[in-house]
Amino acid sequence: MLNTALMAAFIPTFLFVSFTPGMCMTLSMTLGITIGVRRTLWMMLGELIAVGAVAVASVLGVAALLLSVPWAFYLFKWVGGLYLLWLGVEMWRSRGKLAISELDDTASSSATRRALFVQGFFTAIANPKGWAFFMVLLPPFLDDSLPLAPQLALLVAIILLIEWSALLTYALGGQSLNRLLQKSSNVRLLNRIAGSLMMAVGVWLFFG
């Protein structure tokens, strides 16, 4: 099992990663605004299953990547950092897929549970931020002198718990801001805050 020192570093690291604004958190907040927290739980279920799959796939693929073409690992990290910077700039300007737009009370009200589940799953699977973070940050917390499976199972369980907490927090925040976000000036302010944080994560990923 993982030692105490590794766990003490792992938990705050992934608290920061999960609570940083991104595709899935923006989606959770937006659905919290439009359909409420209870129905947003179906999106969260799909997202969590995808996050677990991405985490496992990233760890299993890193060893082969480093052994065969180590330069590709760093290229992926740099490209991921630049991509997050670009997303942050787009959000700051209230543009792009991640920017929050003005919403009315009926938006997404007809979405089915299956549609919400699929939306959460594919948003997480297609999120390059998730792949980049897991490929860069998970391997250092694994001890190569111990069996991989139990270590990975424990880390993924902790990741999913933290991720669920973050998704729920964003959805609750979105629900409470339902009326406030009808004003375009407040939408722009929120986009700029989220965009600035996204750019900071991009710089950290690029140079980290």
DRENTI-934766 format. One record per residue (C-alpha): residue number from 1; residue in one letter; chain; x, y, z. Coordinates in steps of 0.2 Angstrom, whole numbers. Layout:
# DRENTI-934766
R    n  res  chain      X      Y      Z
R  NUM    A      A      X      Y      Z
...
# end
This chain:
# DRENTI-934766
R    n  res  chain      X      Y      Z
R    1    M      A      0      0      0
R    2    L      A      5     18     -2
R    3    N      A     15     26     12
R    4    T      A      9     40     23
R    5    A      A     20     53     15
R    6    L      A     14     49     -3
R    7    M      A     -4     50      3
R    8    A      A     -1     67     12
R    9    A      A      5     74     -5
R   10    F      A     -8     64    -16
R   11    I      A    -24     71     -8
R   12    P      A    -20     90     -9
R   13    T      A    -13     88    -26
R   14    F      A    -29     80    -33
R   15    L      A    -40     92    -23
R   16    F      A    -32    106    -32
R   17    V      A    -34     96    -49
R   18    S      A    -52     92    -46
R   19    F      A    -58    109    -40
R   20    T      A    -49    118    -54
R   21    P      A    -62    125    -66
R   22    G      A    -63    114    -82
R   23    M      A    -74    106    -94
R   24    C      A    -83     94    -82
R   25    M      A    -84    107    -68
R   26    T      A    -91    120    -80
R   27    L      A   -104    107    -86
R   28    S      A   -109    102    -68
R   29    M      A   -111    121    -64
R   30    T      A   -121    124    -79
R   31    L      A   -133    109    -77
R   32    G      A   -134    115    -58
R   33    I      A   -141    131    -65
R   34    T      A   -153    124    -78
R   35    I      A   -159    108    -70
R   36    G      A   -154    107    -52
R   37    V      A   -142     97    -42
R   38    R      A   -153     81    -41
R   39    R      A   -154     78    -60
R   40    T      A   -136     83    -62
R   41    L      A   -131     68    -52
R   42    W      A   -134     57    -68
R   43    M      A   -121     68    -77
R   44    M      A   -110     65    -63
R   45    L      A   -111     46    -63
R   46    G      A   -106     46    -82
R   47    E      A    -92     58    -78
R   48    L      A    -85     48    -64
R   49    I      A    -85     31    -73
R   50    A      A    -76     40    -87
R   51    V      A    -63     48    -75
R   52    G      A    -60     31    -67
R   53    A      A    -57     24    -85
R   54    V      A    -45     38    -90
R   55    A      A    -35     36    -74
R   56    V      A    -32     18    -76
R   57    A      A    -28     20    -95
R   58    S      A    -16     34    -92
R   59    V      A     -6     24    -79
R   60    L      A     -6      8    -89
R   61    G      A      0     18   -105
R   62    V      A     13     29    -97
R   63    A      A     26     14    -94
R   64    A      A     25      9   -112
R   65    L      A     26     27   -118
R   66    L      A     41     31   -107
R   67    L      A     50     15   -113
R   68    S      A     47     18   -131
R   69    V      A     46     36   -135
R   70    P      A     50     47   -119
R   71    W      A     50     63   -129
R   72    A      A     32     60   -134
R   73    F      A     27     61   -115
R   74    Y      A     35     79   -113
R   75    L      A     27     84   -130
R   76    F      A     10     79   -124
R   77    K      A     12     89   -108
R   78    W      A     18    104   -117
R   79    V      A      4    103   -129
R   80    G      A     -9    100   -115
R   81    G      A     -2    116   -106
R   82    L      A     -4    127   -121
R   83    Y      A    -21    120   -125
R   84    L      A    -27    124   -107
R   85    L      A    -19    142   -109
R   86    W      A    -29    144   -125
R   87    L      A    -45    138   -116
R   88    G      A    -42    150   -102
R   89    V      A    -40    165   -114
R   90    E      A    -56    160   -123
R   91    M      A    -66    158   -107
R   92    W      A    -59    175   -101
R   93    R      A    -66    183   -117
R   94    S      A    -83    173   -114
R   95    R      A    -80    163   -130
R   96    G      A    -78    145   -134
R   97    K      A    -86    129   -128
R   98    L      A    -82    131   -110
R   99    A      A    -88    149   -108
R  100    I      A   -104    151    -98
R  101    S      A   -118    159   -108
R  102    E      A   -134    167   -102
R  103    L      A   -147    154    -98
R  104    D      A   -165    153    -96
R  105    D      A   -175    143    -83
R  106    T      A   -181    130    -97
R  107    A      A   -164    126   -104
R  108    S      A   -160    107   -103
R  109    S      A   -176    104    -94
R  110    S      A   -181     90   -106
R  111    A      A   -164     80   -105
R  112    T      A   -166     62   -100
R  113    R      A   -156     53    -87
R  114    R      A   -148     43   -101
R  115    A      A   -143     59   -111
R  116    L      A   -136     67    -95
R  117    F      A   -126     51    -91
R  118    V      A   -119     50   -109
R  119    Q      A   -115     69   -109
R  120    G      A   -105     67    -93
R  121    F      A    -96     52    -99
R  122    F      A    -91     59   -116
R  123    T      A    -86     76   -109
R  124    A      A    -74     67    -97
R  125    I      A    -67     55   -110
R  126    A      A    -64     70   -122
R  127    N      A    -56     81   -109
R  128    P      A    -38     83   -113
R  129    K      A    -35     91    -96
R  130    G      A    -39     74    -87
R  131    W      A    -28     64    -98
R  132    A      A    -14     76    -96
R  133    F      A    -16     77    -77
R  134    F      A    -17     59    -74
R  135    M      A     -2     55    -86
R  136    V      A      9     68    -77
R  137    L      A      3     66    -59
R  138    L      A     -2     48    -56
R  139    P      A     14     39    -59
R  140    P      A     25     48    -46
R  141    F      A     13     42    -33
R  142    L      A     15     23    -37
R  143    D      A     29     13    -29
R  144    D      A     36      1    -42
R  145    S      A     42    -11    -28
R  146    L      A     24    -15    -24
R  147    P      A     10    -23    -34
R  148    L      A      2    -11    -46
R  149    A      A    -17    -16    -45
R  150    P      A    -20    -12    -26
R  151    Q      A    -11      4    -27
R  152    L      A    -20     10    -42
R  153    A      A    -37      4    -35
R  154    L      A    -34     14    -19
R  155    L      A    -29     30    -29
R  156    V      A    -43     29    -41
R  157    A      A    -56     27    -27
R  158    I      A    -48     43    -19
R  159    I      A    -49     52    -35
R  160    L      A    -67     48    -38
R  161    L      A    -72     53    -21
R  162    I      A    -63     70    -23
R  163    E      A    -70     72    -41
R  164    W      A    -88     69    -35
R  165    S      A    -86     82    -21
R  166    A      A    -80     94    -33
R  167    L      A    -94     91    -46
R  168    L      A   -107     92    -32
R  169    T      A    -99    108    -26
R  170    Y      A   -100    116    -43
R  171    A      A   -118    110    -46
R  172    L      A   -123    117    -29
R  173    G      A   -115    134    -33
R  174    G      A   -123    134    -50
R  175    Q      A   -140    131    -43
R  176    S      A   -138    145    -30
R  177    L      A   -132    157    -44
R  178    N      A   -147    153    -55
R  179    R      A   -154    170    -54
R  180    L      A   -138    180    -53
R  181    L      A   -131    173    -69
R  182    Q      A   -146    180    -79
R  183    K      A   -136    196    -79
R  184    S      A   -123    197    -93
R  185    S      A   -111    207    -82
R  186    N      A   -110    193    -69
R  187    V      A   -108    180    -82
R  188    R      A    -93    189    -90
R  189    L      A    -86    191    -72
R  190    L      A    -87    172    -69
R  191    N      A    -80    168    -86
R  192    R      A    -65    179    -82
R  193    I      A    -62    171    -65
R  194    A      A    -63    153    -72
R  195    G      A    -53    158    -87
R  196    S      A    -39    165    -76
R  197    L      A    -38    150    -66
R  198    M      A    -38    139    -81
R  199    M      A    -23    149    -88
R  200    A      A    -14    147    -72
R  201    V      A    -16    128    -73
R  202    G      A    -10    128    -91
R  203    V      A      6    137    -85
R  204    W      A      8    125    -71
R  205    L      A      6    110    -83
R  206    F      A     18    117    -96
R  207    F      A     32    122    -84
R  208    G      A     29    109    -71
# end
